[in-house]
Amino acid sequence: MQLKSQLDITNPLILPVDCKAFKAFYSKIVEKQAEQIVLTKV
């Protein structure tokens, strides 16, 4: 099984004031992508 995700950033310029929040957001994405997916039968 494969899972594909896509993140479209409409503004490629990250201002210094937003940099810390963007890094935290990106780190959370990477963390979630590394998690295992558990499939359950319903």
PDB file of N, H, CA, C and O in Angstrom:
ATOM      1  N   MET A   1       0.850  -1.161   0.000  1.00  0.00           N
ATOM      2  CA  MET A   1       0.000   0.000   0.000  1.00  0.00           C
ATOM      3  C   MET A   1       0.903   1.234   0.000  1.00  0.00           C
ATOM      4  O   MET A   1       1.943   1.262   0.658  1.00  0.00           O
ATOM      5  N   GLN A   2       0.492   2.228  -0.734  1.00  0.00           N
ATOM      6  H   GLN A   2      -0.353   2.205  -1.269  1.00  0.00           H
ATOM      7  CA  GLN A   2       1.223   3.488  -0.761  1.00  0.00           C
ATOM      8  C   GLN A   2       0.282   4.625  -0.397  1.00  0.00           C
ATOM      9  O   GLN A   2      -0.909   4.593  -0.706  1.00  0.00           O
ATOM     10  N   LEU A   3       0.827   5.604   0.249  1.00  0.00           N
ATOM     11  H   LEU A   3       1.795   5.631   0.499  1.00  0.00           H
ATOM     12  CA  LEU A   3       0.076   6.799   0.612  1.00  0.00           C
ATOM     13  C   LEU A   3       0.834   7.995   0.073  1.00  0.00           C
ATOM     14  O   LEU A   3       2.033   8.145   0.310  1.00  0.00           O
ATOM     15  N   LYS A   4       0.132   8.836  -0.646  1.00  0.00           N
ATOM     16  H   LYS A   4      -0.842   8.714  -0.839  1.00  0.00           H
ATOM     17  CA  LYS A   4       0.769  10.012  -1.229  1.00  0.00           C
ATOM     18  C   LYS A   4       0.122  11.256  -0.628  1.00  0.00           C
ATOM     19  O   LYS A   4      -1.099  11.334  -0.496  1.00  0.00           O
ATOM     20  N   SER A   5       0.950  12.215  -0.271  1.00  0.00           N
ATOM     21  H   SER A   5       1.943  12.152  -0.378  1.00  0.00           H
ATOM     22  CA  SER A   5       0.437  13.482   0.234  1.00  0.00           C
ATOM     23  C   SER A   5       1.072  14.611  -0.559  1.00  0.00           C
ATOM     24  O   SER A   5       2.185  14.487  -1.070  1.00  0.00           O
ATOM     25  N   GLN A   6       0.350  15.700  -0.649  1.00  0.00           N
ATOM     26  H   GLN A   6      -0.554  15.801  -0.234  1.00  0.00           H
ATOM     27  CA  GLN A   6       0.834  16.848  -1.415  1.00  0.00           C
ATOM     28  C   GLN A   6       0.501  18.113  -0.647  1.00  0.00           C
ATOM     29  O   GLN A   6      -0.614  18.276  -0.150  1.00  0.00           O
ATOM     30  N   LEU A   7       1.465  18.996  -0.554  1.00  0.00           N
ATOM     31  H   LEU A   7       2.371  18.863  -0.958  1.00  0.00           H
ATOM     32  CA  LEU A   7       1.284  20.276   0.117  1.00  0.00           C
ATOM     33  C   LEU A   7       1.574  21.375  -0.898  1.00  0.00           C
ATOM     34  O   LEU A   7       2.696  21.497  -1.388  1.00  0.00           O
ATOM     35  N   ASP A   8       0.580  22.154  -1.203  1.00  0.00           N
ATOM     36  H   ASP A   8      -0.332  22.055  -0.805  1.00  0.00           H
ATOM     37  CA  ASP A   8       0.740  23.256  -2.147  1.00  0.00           C
ATOM     38  C   ASP A   8       0.883  24.559  -1.361  1.00  0.00           C
ATOM     39  O   ASP A   8      -0.041  24.982  -0.666  1.00  0.00           O
ATOM     40  N   ILE A   9       2.041  25.180  -1.481  1.00  0.00           N
ATOM     41  H   ILE A   9       2.791  24.836  -2.046  1.00  0.00           H
ATOM     42  CA  ILE A   9       2.293  26.461  -0.820  1.00  0.00           C
ATOM     43  C   ILE A   9       2.128  27.547  -1.873  1.00  0.00           C
ATOM     44  O   ILE A   9       2.889  27.620  -2.837  1.00  0.00           O
ATOM     45  N   THR A  10       1.131  28.378  -1.673  1.00  0.00           N
ATOM     46  H   THR A  10       0.512  28.319  -0.889  1.00  0.00           H
ATOM     47  CA  THR A  10       0.829  29.403  -2.677  1.00  0.00           C
ATOM     48  C   THR A  10       1.770  30.597  -2.597  1.00  0.00           C
ATOM     49  O   THR A  10       1.959  31.309  -3.584  1.00  0.00           O
ATOM     50  N   ASN A  11       2.356  30.816  -1.433  1.00  0.00           N
ATOM     51  H   ASN A  11       2.202  30.238  -0.632  1.00  0.00           H
ATOM     52  CA  ASN A  11       3.299  31.919  -1.277  1.00  0.00           C
ATOM     53  C   ASN A  11       4.664  31.324  -0.922  1.00  0.00           C
ATOM     54  O   ASN A  11       4.869  30.899   0.215  1.00  0.00           O
ATOM     55  N   PRO A  12       5.588  31.287  -1.864  1.00  0.00           N
ATOM     56  CA  PRO A  12       6.879  30.649  -1.599  1.00  0.00           C
ATOM     57  C   PRO A  12       7.800  31.464  -0.681  1.00  0.00           C
ATOM     58  O   PRO A  12       8.857  30.978  -0.280  1.00  0.00           O
ATOM     59  N   LEU A  13       7.414  32.665  -0.356  1.00  0.00           N
ATOM     60  H   LEU A  13       6.555  33.060  -0.681  1.00  0.00           H
ATOM     61  CA  LEU A  13       8.236  33.523   0.493  1.00  0.00           C
ATOM     62  C   LEU A  13       7.777  33.402   1.944  1.00  0.00           C
ATOM     63  O   LEU A  13       6.653  33.777   2.278  1.00  0.00           O
ATOM     64  N   ILE A  14       8.641  32.885   2.793  1.00  0.00           N
ATOM     65  H   ILE A  14       9.554  32.581   2.522  1.00  0.00           H
ATOM     66  CA  ILE A  14       8.339  32.766   4.219  1.00  0.00           C
ATOM     67  C   ILE A  14       9.066  33.904   4.932  1.00  0.00           C
ATOM     68  O   ILE A  14      10.295  33.971   4.927  1.00  0.00           O
ATOM     69  N   LEU A  15       8.305  34.776   5.532  1.00  0.00           N
ATOM     70  H   LEU A  15       7.306  34.722   5.536  1.00  0.00           H
ATOM     71  CA  LEU A  15       8.893  35.923   6.229  1.00  0.00           C
ATOM     72  C   LEU A  15       9.558  35.471   7.521  1.00  0.00           C
ATOM     73  O   LEU A  15       9.144  34.477   8.118  1.00  0.00           O
ATOM     74  N   PRO A  16      10.589  36.198   7.958  1.00  0.00           N
ATOM     75  CA  PRO A  16      11.289  35.822   9.192  1.00  0.00           C
ATOM     76  C   PRO A  16      10.355  35.703  10.402  1.00  0.00           C
ATOM     77  O   PRO A  16      10.576  34.866  11.278  1.00  0.00           O
ATOM     78  N   VAL A  17       9.332  36.525  10.449  1.00  0.00           N
ATOM     79  H   VAL A  17       9.152  37.205   9.737  1.00  0.00           H
ATOM     80  CA  VAL A  17       8.392  36.486  11.573  1.00  0.00           C
ATOM     81  C   VAL A  17       7.587  35.174  11.563  1.00  0.00           C
ATOM     82  O   VAL A  17       7.146  34.716  12.618  1.00  0.00           O
ATOM     83  N   ASP A  18       7.398  34.577  10.399  1.00  0.00           N
ATOM     84  H   ASP A  18       7.756  34.949   9.543  1.00  0.00           H
ATOM     85  CA  ASP A  18       6.621  33.345  10.268  1.00  0.00           C
ATOM     86  C   ASP A  18       7.494  32.089  10.206  1.00  0.00           C
ATOM     87  O   ASP A  18       6.973  30.973  10.184  1.00  0.00           O
ATOM     88  N   CYS A  19       8.790  32.262  10.179  1.00  0.00           N
ATOM     89  H   CYS A  19       9.212  33.169  10.197  1.00  0.00           H
ATOM     90  CA  CYS A  19       9.704  31.141   9.969  1.00  0.00           C
ATOM     91  C   CYS A  19       9.599  30.084  11.070  1.00  0.00           C
ATOM     92  O   CYS A  19       9.568  28.889  10.774  1.00  0.00           O
ATOM     93  N   LYS A  20       9.545  30.503  12.323  1.00  0.00           N
ATOM     94  H   LYS A  20       9.571  31.473  12.563  1.00  0.00           H
ATOM     95  CA  LYS A  20       9.475  29.553  13.435  1.00  0.00           C
ATOM     96  C   LYS A  20       8.195  28.722  13.358  1.00  0.00           C
ATOM     97  O   LYS A  20       8.235  27.507  13.552  1.00  0.00           O
ATOM     98  N   ALA A  21       7.069  29.363  13.079  1.00  0.00           N
ATOM     99  H   ALA A  21       7.037  30.350  12.921  1.00  0.00           H
ATOM    100  CA  ALA A  21       5.790  28.658  12.971  1.00  0.00           C
ATOM    101  C   ALA A  21       5.795  27.712  11.773  1.00  0.00           C
ATOM    102  O   ALA A  21       5.260  26.606  11.858  1.00  0.00           O
ATOM    103  N   PHE A  22       6.391  28.133  10.662  1.00  0.00           N
ATOM    104  H   PHE A  22       6.826  29.031  10.594  1.00  0.00           H
ATOM    105  CA  PHE A  22       6.452  27.279   9.474  1.00  0.00           C
ATOM    106  C   PHE A  22       7.313  26.047   9.737  1.00  0.00           C
ATOM    107  O   PHE A  22       6.958  24.942   9.327  1.00  0.00           O
ATOM    108  N   LYS A  23       8.436  26.232  10.415  1.00  0.00           N
ATOM    109  H   LYS A  23       8.724  27.130  10.748  1.00  0.00           H
ATOM    110  CA  LYS A  23       9.303  25.097  10.746  1.00  0.00           C
ATOM    111  C   LYS A  23       8.578  24.106  11.648  1.00  0.00           C
ATOM    112  O   LYS A  23       8.710  22.896  11.468  1.00  0.00           O
ATOM    113  N   ALA A  24       7.819  24.604  12.611  1.00  0.00           N
ATOM    114  H   ALA A  24       7.713  25.588  12.758  1.00  0.00           H
ATOM    115  CA  ALA A  24       7.053  23.733  13.502  1.00  0.00           C
ATOM    116  C   ALA A  24       5.984  22.979  12.719  1.00  0.00           C
ATOM    117  O   ALA A  24       5.778  21.785  12.932  1.00  0.00           O
ATOM    118  N   PHE A  25       5.307  23.680  11.814  1.00  0.00           N
ATOM    119  H   PHE A  25       5.475  24.650  11.641  1.00  0.00           H
ATOM    120  CA  PHE A  25       4.285  23.064  10.967  1.00  0.00           C
ATOM    121  C   PHE A  25       4.897  21.978  10.090  1.00  0.00           C
ATOM    122  O   PHE A  25       4.347  20.882   9.983  1.00  0.00           O
ATOM    123  N   TYR A  26       6.019  22.275   9.470  1.00  0.00           N
ATOM    124  H   TYR A  26       6.465  23.165   9.557  1.00  0.00           H
ATOM    125  CA  TYR A  26       6.677  21.308   8.590  1.00  0.00           C
ATOM    126  C   TYR A  26       7.176  20.107   9.380  1.00  0.00           C
ATOM    127  O   TYR A  26       7.085  18.971   8.914  1.00  0.00           O
ATOM    128  N   SER A  27       7.700  20.353  10.567  1.00  0.00           N
ATOM    129  H   SER A  27       7.774  21.275  10.946  1.00  0.00           H
ATOM    130  CA  SER A  27       8.162  19.247  11.421  1.00  0.00           C
ATOM    131  C   SER A  27       7.008  18.329  11.802  1.00  0.00           C
ATOM    132  O   SER A  27       7.176  17.111  11.863  1.00  0.00           O
ATOM    133  N   LYS A  28       5.840  18.905  12.058  1.00  0.00           N
ATOM    134  H   LYS A  28       5.704  19.895  12.009  1.00  0.00           H
ATOM    135  CA  LYS A  28       4.658  18.105  12.400  1.00  0.00           C
ATOM    136  C   LYS A  28       4.230  17.249  11.212  1.00  0.00           C
ATOM    137  O   LYS A  28       3.816  16.104  11.396  1.00  0.00           O
ATOM    138  N   ILE A  29       4.322  17.785  10.003  1.00  0.00           N
ATOM    139  H   ILE A  29       4.658  18.715   9.854  1.00  0.00           H
ATOM    140  CA  ILE A  29       3.995  17.017   8.804  1.00  0.00           C
ATOM    141  C   ILE A  29       4.929  15.823   8.677  1.00  0.00           C
ATOM    142  O   ILE A  29       4.478  14.703   8.441  1.00  0.00           O
ATOM    143  N   VAL A  30       6.217  16.056   8.832  1.00  0.00           N
ATOM    144  H   VAL A  30       6.583  16.967   9.025  1.00  0.00           H
ATOM    145  CA  VAL A  30       7.209  14.977   8.732  1.00  0.00           C
ATOM    146  C   VAL A  30       6.955  13.929   9.814  1.00  0.00           C
ATOM    147  O   VAL A  30       7.051  12.729   9.555  1.00  0.00           O
ATOM    148  N   GLU A  31       6.634  14.381  11.014  1.00  0.00           N
ATOM    149  H   GLU A  31       6.557  15.356  11.224  1.00  0.00           H
ATOM    150  CA  GLU A  31       6.350  13.458  12.122  1.00  0.00           C
ATOM    151  C   GLU A  31       5.135  12.586  11.809  1.00  0.00           C
ATOM    152  O   GLU A  31       5.167  11.376  12.032  1.00  0.00           O
ATOM    153  N   LYS A  32       4.080  13.184  11.301  1.00  0.00           N
ATOM    154  H   LYS A  32       4.054  14.167  11.120  1.00  0.00           H
ATOM    155  CA  LYS A  32       2.859  12.432  10.983  1.00  0.00           C
ATOM    156  C   LYS A  32       3.097  11.453   9.837  1.00  0.00           C
ATOM    157  O   LYS A  32       2.531  10.359   9.840  1.00  0.00           O
ATOM    158  N   GLN A  33       3.914  11.820   8.870  1.00  0.00           N
ATOM    159  H   GLN A  33       4.373  12.708   8.868  1.00  0.00           H
ATOM    160  CA  GLN A  33       4.190  10.924   7.749  1.00  0.00           C
ATOM    161  C   GLN A  33       5.014   9.732   8.184  1.00  0.00           C
ATOM    162  O   GLN A  33       4.978   8.689   7.530  1.00  0.00           O
ATOM    163  N   ALA A  34       5.754   9.859   9.269  1.00  0.00           N
ATOM    164  H   ALA A  34       5.783  10.706   9.800  1.00  0.00           H
ATOM    165  CA  ALA A  34       6.585   8.762   9.762  1.00  0.00           C
ATOM    166  C   ALA A  34       5.788   7.773  10.614  1.00  0.00           C
ATOM    167  O   ALA A  34       6.260   6.668  10.883  1.00  0.00           O
ATOM    168  N   GLU A  35       4.585   8.163  11.037  1.00  0.00           N
ATOM    169  H   GLU A  35       4.202   9.061  10.818  1.00  0.00           H
ATOM    170  CA  GLU A  35       3.761   7.296  11.877  1.00  0.00           C
ATOM    171  C   GLU A  35       3.248   6.100  11.080  1.00  0.00           C
ATOM    172  O   GLU A  35       3.042   6.176   9.868  1.00  0.00           O
ATOM    173  N   GLN A  36       3.050   5.003  11.789  1.00  0.00           N
ATOM    174  H   GLN A  36       3.217   4.941  12.773  1.00  0.00           H
ATOM    175  CA  GLN A  36       2.477   3.822  11.138  1.00  0.00           C
ATOM    176  C   GLN A  36       0.965   4.001  11.041  1.00  0.00           C
ATOM    177  O   GLN A  36       0.336   4.617  11.902  1.00  0.00           O
ATOM    178  N   ILE A  37       0.406   3.451   9.982  1.00  0.00           N
ATOM    179  H   ILE A  37       0.916   2.950   9.283  1.00  0.00           H
ATOM    180  CA  ILE A  37      -1.037   3.491   9.764  1.00  0.00           C
ATOM    181  C   ILE A  37      -1.603   2.157  10.236  1.00  0.00           C
ATOM    182  O   ILE A  37      -1.094   1.094   9.878  1.00  0.00           O
ATOM    183  N   VAL A  38      -2.647   2.222  11.032  1.00  0.00           N
ATOM    184  H   VAL A  38      -3.061   3.085  11.323  1.00  0.00           H
ATOM    185  CA  VAL A  38      -3.283   1.006  11.519  1.00  0.00           C
ATOM    186  C   VAL A  38      -4.619   0.855  10.809  1.00  0.00           C
ATOM    187  O   VAL A  38      -5.490   1.719  10.901  1.00  0.00           O
ATOM    188  N   LEU A  39      -4.764  -0.253  10.102  1.00  0.00           N
ATOM    189  H   LEU A  39      -4.056  -0.955  10.027  1.00  0.00           H
ATOM    190  CA  LEU A  39      -6.020  -0.549   9.421  1.00  0.00           C
ATOM    191  C   LEU A  39      -6.835  -1.494  10.291  1.00  0.00           C
ATOM    192  O   LEU A  39      -6.314  -2.477  10.818  1.00  0.00           O
ATOM    193  N   THR A  40      -8.104  -1.189  10.432  1.00  0.00           N
ATOM    194  H   THR A  40      -8.527  -0.391  10.003  1.00  0.00           H
ATOM    195  CA  THR A  40      -8.977  -2.048  11.222  1.00  0.00           C
ATOM    196  C   THR A  40     -10.157  -2.500  10.370  1.00  0.00           C
ATOM    197  O   THR A  40     -10.612  -1.786   9.476  1.00  0.00           O
ATOM    198  N   LYS A  41     -10.630  -3.681  10.662  1.00  0.00           N
ATOM    199  H   LYS A  41     -10.261  -4.262  11.387  1.00  0.00           H
ATOM    200  CA  LYS A  41     -11.764  -4.236   9.935  1.00  0.00           C
ATOM    201  C   LYS A  41     -13.046  -3.753  10.602  1.00  0.00           C
ATOM    202  O   LYS A  41     -13.194  -3.865  11.819  1.00  0.00           O
ATOM    203  N   VAL A  42     -13.964  -3.221   9.818  1.00  0.00           N
ATOM    204  H   VAL A  42     -13.844  -3.129   8.830  1.00  0.00           H
ATOM    205  CA  VAL A  42     -15.239  -2.739  10.368  1.00  0.00           C
ATOM    206  C   VAL A  42     -16.384  -3.609   9.929  1.00  0.00           C
ATOM    207  O   VAL A  42     -17.531  -3.352  10.297  1.00  0.00           O
TER     208      VAL A  42
END
